[in-house]
Amino acid sequence: MEPRPRSFYVLSAFFVLFLIFLYGPTLTIGILSFQGAGGGLTFPMRGVSLHWFRDLFEQQAVGDIWGSFSRSFILGLMVMVTTVVVSVMGGLAFRKRFAGSAILFYLIITSLVIPSILISLGVGLIWSQSSLPVHWSTSGFGAQLTWTLPFGLLIMFAVFNRFDRSYEEAARDLGASPWQVIRHVVLPIIAPSLIGVALFGFTLSYDEFARTLLTSGSYNTLPLEIFGMTTNVTTPVLFALGTLTTVFSLLVIATFLFVVWILNRRRAKQGSDAGQGMV
């Protein structure tokens, strides 16, 4: 067996350091959330317990933690559904060139390069100057869409760029209406990509801070609530909250991946059944 080149070990060490840099802070927070009752925010740990998790549920240290969680969850669902629907419609619209399509495309992605705090400030000013109430479900919702929609549209553009239109032509030859083609042909084929767009929409909304800072009104979302806690909470209950929100995010990602796996398995089974039927 030939010895591995030195570059292999250098790249391996670099990769390990990258993983430590990427996941080290999250692991540190997770470990410190299990501090004993007399522990603090730093090492060394003073015992191991679930004290701070119980404290999080029984006695909220500051603000409205679970209210802010519910607001972030509802807002994430709103943004997710809107992002999926608009992204599919936009992807279908951009399949054909139309007057001003290039300008419209660049206007859509421009919001990705504008500083998020400026987006938040601009949306907040528009709402307040229009005598509209600044609220997380209205102005906050609109501000977050400026962040999620470009990602969703870019994904849909890539999906439809590789889409085989012969499936649609076959459906039309069999007498399907335009709506039936979309419902029974296009949507089932791009379903895994729609799951990805939905995941992007929900997760980007759930942890968005800057674009919600000046548009949420008097009710905080969870990222804003956690930021407020960092200024006056000096116990590991803050780490316990961070651990729970991280676990929740991982569960959301796992759920979406499971749905994609189910869809791919069902599609493979349908393809296998169709092949056997032809034989």
Buried (B, 14 or more C-beta within 10 A) or exposed (E): EEEEEEEEEEEEEEEEEEEEEEEEEEEEBBBBBBBEEEBEBEEEBEEEBEBBBEBBEEEBBEBEBEBBBEBBBBBBBBBBEBBBEBBBEBBEBBEEEEEEEEEEBEEBEEBEEEEBEEBBBBBBBBBBEEEEEBBBBBBBBBBBBBBBBBBBBBBBBEBBEEBEEEBBEEBBEEEBEEEEBBEEBBEBBBBBBBBBBBBBBBBBBBBBBBBBBBBBBEBBBBBBBBEBBEEEBEBBBBBBBBBBBBEBBEEBEEEBEEBBEEBEEEBEEEEEEEEEEEE
